[in-house]
Amino acid sequence: MNEQNGLFTLVERGLRNGDLVERTRLIGSISRALVADGEWDAVREVAARPELQVIVSNVTESGFRLDAGFPARLTDVLRARFERLPDGPTVYVIPTELVPDNGPHLAAMVDEVAREGARSDEFRAWRSARVRFCSSLVDRITTGAPPPDQRAALEADLGYADALLTVTEPYSFWAIEADPHALRTAFPIDVSPESVVFAPDIRFYEERKLRLLNATHTAMAPLAILAGVRTVREAVEHPRLGAFLRRVLFDEIIPATDLPGVAAAEFAQSVVERFRNPWLDHEWRVILANQETKMRIRVVPLIVAFERRRGRAPEGLALACAAHLAFLRVPVESLAEASRLPDFVEATTRWMRILEREGVEAVLAHD
């Protein structure tokens, strides 16, 4: 990043309302990159500058835990500001990790870490007055570097080589929960309301993305891998996996949410179109990272809600969980609240037996 003076090329490719979209932009908004492990003093120095007003995090769900290194490092950054610039402007901390209520969750972790430090009470009082933790939701499928067989053609079109060449879809959305006027003063980026939204309550956007897009990814990943299907696009186009994905999404996931029916169906249709993106090689093996945690956060609440509302187990999600348990070789108890639903456990166990006896193709034919 520093060798390229903070510049990198973003290639946006995909479908929008059935039309192919392709555009390229040179991104120049980064001044420099610091590697925390070796440049922590420089990170703390930046944190104490009055012009710093926003901190954005992205450490994934696995790093968004009290026992991970991130909460302690963020606490140290804020301590540096407390010690060197106690009367500085308010700082907005905006986590983008896909965890419900990630703002209050992160604030609670920082307060817990801060209990052990010097001047703990003073620091936490300052934190309460001078730091605003804002829940946020980011929605964009970004696969990163292009496949090797595409890089040469892309760089030939660009006329230059870029070690940080990044491929993403045209769709982008970021919802941040805060007082819109106050946040806009510090962070005036909501110039395109279709892409960036500041709102006092973002629960609608969180539920829409977490359940309709991410839960579908998480539910489908083990089954797709067991079926030998490499990418999301290939799964959507697969005659049996594609039909299964759509049935789970429209017939089981949507009914388990609190989203308005029409809005949910429209967004779900856009999700399927995004999954069909002919230019994105979004691999299931990448999606499968931290699968057990993602299943508990994204899918299990849907199973519980569906059974409570419909009085029966969601058969598609039971099959998805059977593949999840078989692939990860974990017990049914790993499904948390869902493991305490007898009908669901019976359905999942039944699918596991069929999966073991007959294989994935036969299971999908049964389904």
C-alpha positions in Angstrom: 0.0 0.0 0.0 2.7 2.5 0.9 4.8 1.5 -2.1 1.8 2.5 -4.3 1.4 5.8 -2.4 -2.0 4.6 -1.0 -3.4 4.1 -4.5 -5.3 1.0 -5.6 -7.6 0.1 -8.5 -11.2 -1.1 -7.9 -12.9 -3.0 -10.6 -16.7 -3.2 -10.2 -18.3 -6.0 -12.3 -21.7 -7.5 -12.1 -25.4 -7.5 -12.9 -27.9 -4.7 -12.0 -31.5 -5.3 -13.0 -30.3 -7.9 -15.5 -27.8 -5.5 -17.2 -24.1 -6.1 -17.2 -22.2 -3.4 -15.4 -18.4 -2.9 -15.6 -16.4 0.1 -14.4 -12.9 0.8 -13.0 -11.9 3.5 -10.5 -8.5 4.5 -9.0 -9.0 4.9 -5.3 -6.9 7.6 -3.7 -8.4 8.2 -0.3 -5.7 6.4 1.8 -2.7 8.5 2.9 -0.6 5.7 4.4 -0.8 2.3 6.0 0.6 1.4 9.5 1.3 -2.2 10.5 0.2 -2.4 14.2 2.5 -5.2 15.2 5.6 -3.1 14.4 4.4 0.5 14.4 2.2 0.7 17.5 3.7 3.9 18.7 2.8 5.6 15.4 -0.8 4.2 15.7 -1.1 5.7 19.2 0.3 9.0 17.9 -2.3 9.2 15.2 -5.0 8.5 17.7 -4.1 11.6 19.7 -4.4 14.0 16.8 -7.4 16.4 17.0 -8.2 15.8 13.2 -8.9 12.2 13.9 -12.6 11.9 14.4 -13.6 8.5 13.1 -12.2 5.0 13.7 -13.6 2.1 11.6 -12.9 -1.5 12.4 -13.1 -4.7 10.4 -11.7 -7.7 12.2 -14.4 -10.3 11.3 -16.6 -12.1 13.8 -13.7 -14.2 15.0 -11.7 -11.1 16.1 -14.7 -9.4 17.6 -14.4 -11.1 21.0 -13.2 -10.0 24.4 -10.5 -12.7 24.4 -9.2 -11.6 21.0 -6.5 -8.9 20.6 -8.7 -6.3 19.0 -10.7 -4.9 22.0 -7.4 -4.4 24.0 -5.7 -2.6 21.2 -8.7 -0.3 20.6 -8.8 0.4 24.3 -5.1 1.3 24.2 -5.7 3.6 21.2 -8.4 5.4 23.1 -6.3 5.6 26.2 -3.6 7.4 24.1 -6.2 10.0 23.2 -7.5 10.3 26.7 -3.9 10.9 28.0 -2.7 13.3 25.3 -5.9 15.0 24.0 -8.6 14.7 26.8 -10.5 17.8 25.5 -10.3 16.9 21.8 -13.3 16.5 19.6 -15.7 13.5 19.9 -14.4 10.3 18.2 -16.9 8.1 16.4 -16.0 4.4 16.5 -17.7 2.5 13.7 -17.4 -1.3 13.7 -18.3 -3.1 10.5 -18.1 -6.7 11.8 -21.3 -8.6 11.1 -22.4 -8.9 14.7 -25.9 -7.6 15.8 -25.6 -4.3 17.7 -21.9 -4.2 17.1 -21.6 -0.6 18.4 -22.8 -1.3 22.0 -21.1 -4.7 21.9 -17.7 -3.1 21.2 -18.3 -0.3 23.8 -18.9 -3.0 26.4 -15.7 -4.8 25.5 -13.7 -1.7 25.7 -15.2 -0.8 29.1 -14.4 -4.3 30.4 -10.8 -4.1 29.2 -10.5 -0.6 30.8 -11.3 -1.9 34.2 -7.8 -3.2 34.6 -5.9 -0.1 33.6 -4.6 2.9 35.5 -7.1 5.7 36.1 -9.8 3.3 35.1 -12.8 5.3 36.4 -11.5 8.6 34.8 -10.9 6.9 31.5 -14.3 5.2 31.3 -16.0 8.5 32.2 -14.0 10.2 29.4 -14.9 7.4 27.1 -18.6 7.8 27.8 -18.4 11.6 27.2 -16.0 11.7 24.2 -16.4 8.5 22.2 -19.5 7.4 20.3 -19.8 3.8 19.3 -22.1 3.5 16.3 -23.5 0.2 15.1 -23.1 -0.2 11.4 -23.9 -2.6 8.6 -21.7 -3.0 5.4 -23.1 -4.9 2.4 -20.8 -5.6 -0.6 -19.4 -8.8 -2.0 -15.7 -8.3 -2.6 -13.6 -11.2 -3.7 -10.3 -9.3 -3.6 -7.6 -10.0 -6.2 -8.8 -11.2 -9.6 -8.1 -14.8 -10.6 -4.6 -15.1 -12.2 -6.1 -15.8 -15.6 -7.9 -12.5 -15.5 -5.2 -10.2 -14.1 -3.2 -9.8 -17.3 -6.2 -8.7 -19.4 -7.4 -6.3 -16.7 -3.9 -4.7 -16.4 -3.6 -4.5 -20.2 -6.9 -2.5 -20.3 -5.7 -0.3 -17.5 -2.3 0.3 -19.0 -0.5 -0.3 -15.7 0.2 -3.1 -13.1 -1.4 -2.9 -9.7 -0.4 -5.3 -6.9 -3.6 -4.3 -5.0 -6.0 -4.7 -7.9 -9.4 -5.5 -6.3 -12.5 -6.9 -7.8 -16.0 -6.3 -6.3 -19.6 -6.1 -7.4 -21.4 -2.8 -8.4 -23.7 -3.0 -5.4 -22.5 -1.2 -2.2 -24.3 -0.2 1.0 -23.3 1.1 4.4 -25.8 2.0 7.1 -24.4 3.7 10.3 -26.5 4.2 13.4 -26.1 7.6 14.9 -27.6 11.1 15.1 -27.3 11.9 11.3 -26.5 15.6 11.8 -23.8 15.0 14.4 -22.1 12.2 12.4 -22.3 14.2 9.2 -20.3 17.0 10.8 -17.4 14.6 11.5 -17.8 12.2 8.7 -19.7 13.7 5.7 -19.8 10.7 3.4 -23.6 10.1 3.0 -23.7 12.0 -0.3 -25.3 9.0 -2.1 -28.2 7.9 0.0 -28.6 4.7 -2.0 -25.0 3.7 -0.9 -24.5 5.3 2.5 -27.3 5.9 5.1 -27.0 7.6 8.5 -30.0 6.8 10.6 -31.0 6.7 14.3 -32.0 3.0 13.9 -30.5 0.6 11.4 -32.2 -2.6 12.6 -34.1 -3.0 9.3 -30.9 -2.9 7.3 -29.1 -5.3 9.7 -31.9 -7.9 9.6 -32.2 -7.6 5.8 -28.5 -8.2 5.1 -27.6 -10.6 7.9 -30.5 -12.9 7.3 -31.2 -12.8 3.6 -27.7 -12.6 2.3 -25.3 -13.8 5.0 -27.5 -16.5 6.5 -28.0 -17.9 3.0 -24.3 -18.0 2.4 -23.7 -19.7 5.7 -26.5 -22.2 5.4 -25.4 -23.2 1.8 -21.6 -23.4 2.2 -21.1 -26.9 3.6 -23.7 -28.5 1.3 -22.2 -26.8 -1.8 -18.7 -28.0 -0.8 -19.9 -31.5 -0.2 -21.5 -31.4 -3.6 -18.2 -30.4 -5.2 -19.4 -27.0 -6.3 -16.7 -24.3 -6.0 -18.4 -20.9 -6.3 -21.6 -19.2 -5.3 -22.4 -18.5 -9.0 -22.0 -22.2 -9.9 -24.4 -23.2 -7.0 -27.1 -20.7 -8.1 -26.9 -22.1 -11.6 -26.8 -25.8 -10.5 -30.2 -27.4 -11.2 -30.7 -28.8 -7.7 -28.5 -26.6 -5.5 -29.9 -23.5 -7.1 -33.5 -24.6 -6.6 -32.7 -25.5 -3.0 -31.0 -22.1 -2.3 -34.1 -20.3 -3.6 -36.5 -22.4 -1.6 -34.6 -22.0 1.7 -34.3 -18.2 1.1 -37.9 -17.5 0.1 -39.8 -20.2 1.9 -37.9 -20.5 5.2 -35.6 -17.6 5.8 -37.9 -14.7 4.8 -40.8 -16.1 6.9 -38.5 -16.3 9.9 -37.6 -12.6 9.8 -39.5 -9.5 10.9 -39.0 -7.8 7.5 -42.0 -6.5 5.5 -42.9 -9.2 2.9 -42.6 -7.1 -0.2 -39.3 -5.4 0.9 -37.8 -8.8 1.8 -38.8 -10.4 -1.4 -37.4 -7.6 -3.5 -34.1 -7.7 -1.6 -33.9 -11.5 -1.8 -34.4 -11.2 -5.6 -31.5 -8.8 -5.7 -29.4 -11.2 -3.6 -30.0 -14.0 -6.1 -28.9 -11.7 -8.9 -25.8 -10.7 -7.0 -25.0 -14.4 -6.4 -25.3 -15.0 -10.2 -22.6 -12.3 -10.9 -20.7 -13.8 -13.9 -17.4 -12.0 -12.9 -17.2 -12.9 -9.3 -15.5 -16.1 -8.3 -16.9 -16.1 -4.7 -15.6 -19.4 -3.4 -17.5 -21.4 -0.8 -14.2 -22.4 0.9 -13.7 -18.7 1.7 -17.2 -18.2 2.9 -16.8 -21.2 5.1 -14.3 -19.4 7.4 -15.5 -19.3 11.0 -18.4 -21.4 9.9 -19.4 -22.5 13.4 -19.6 -19.0 14.8 -21.5 -17.7 11.7 -24.0 -20.6 11.9 -24.9 -19.7 15.5 -25.2 -15.9 14.8 -26.8 -15.9 11.4 -28.8 -19.1 11.0 -29.8 -20.5 14.4 -32.1 -17.5 15.2 -34.0 -18.2 12.0 -34.5 -21.8 12.8 -35.9 -20.9 16.2 -38.2 -18.2 14.8 -39.5 -20.4 12.0 -40.4 -23.2 14.3 -42.1 -20.8 16.7 -44.1 -19.2 14.0 -45.0 -22.2 11.8 -45.1 -24.9 14.4 -42.7 -27.2 12.5 -39.1 -27.6 11.7 -37.7 -25.9 8.5 -36.7 -28.9 6.4 -34.4 -27.0 4.2 -32.4 -25.4 7.0 -32.4 -28.9 8.8 -30.7 -30.3 5.7 -28.3 -27.4 5.6 -27.4 -28.0 9.3 -27.0 -31.7 8.6 -24.4 -30.9 6.0 -22.8 -28.4 8.4 -22.5 -31.0 11.2 -21.2 -33.6 8.9 -18.6 -31.4 7.2 -17.3 -29.9 10.4 -17.7 -33.1 12.4 -19.3 -31.2 15.3 -22.2 -32.4 17.5 -25.7 -31.1 17.2 -25.2 -29.2 20.5 -23.0 -26.8 18.6 -26.3 -25.4 17.1 -27.1 -23.8 20.4 -30.8 -23.0 20.8 -31.7 -25.0 17.8 -30.3 -28.1 19.4 -33.1 -27.8 22.1 -35.9 -28.1 19.5 -36.9 -31.8 19.3 -38.6 -31.6 15.9 -35.6 -29.8 14.4 -33.1 -32.2 15.9 -35.1 -35.1 14.5 -35.2 -33.6 11.0 -31.5 -32.8 11.1 -30.5 -36.2 12.3 -32.7 -37.8 9.6 -31.0 -35.8 6.9 -27.6 -36.7 8.3 -28.4 -40.4 8.0 -29.6 -39.9 4.4 -26.5 -37.8 3.6 -24.2 -40.5 4.9 -26.0 -43.4 3.3 -26.9 -41.9 -0.1 -24.6 -38.8 -0.7 -25.3 -35.2 -1.6 -26.9 -35.7 -5.0 -29.4 -38.1 -3.6 -30.2 -35.9 -0.7 -30.9 -33.0 -3.0 -33.1 -35.3 -5.1 -35.0 -36.3 -1.9 -35.4 -32.6 -1.0 
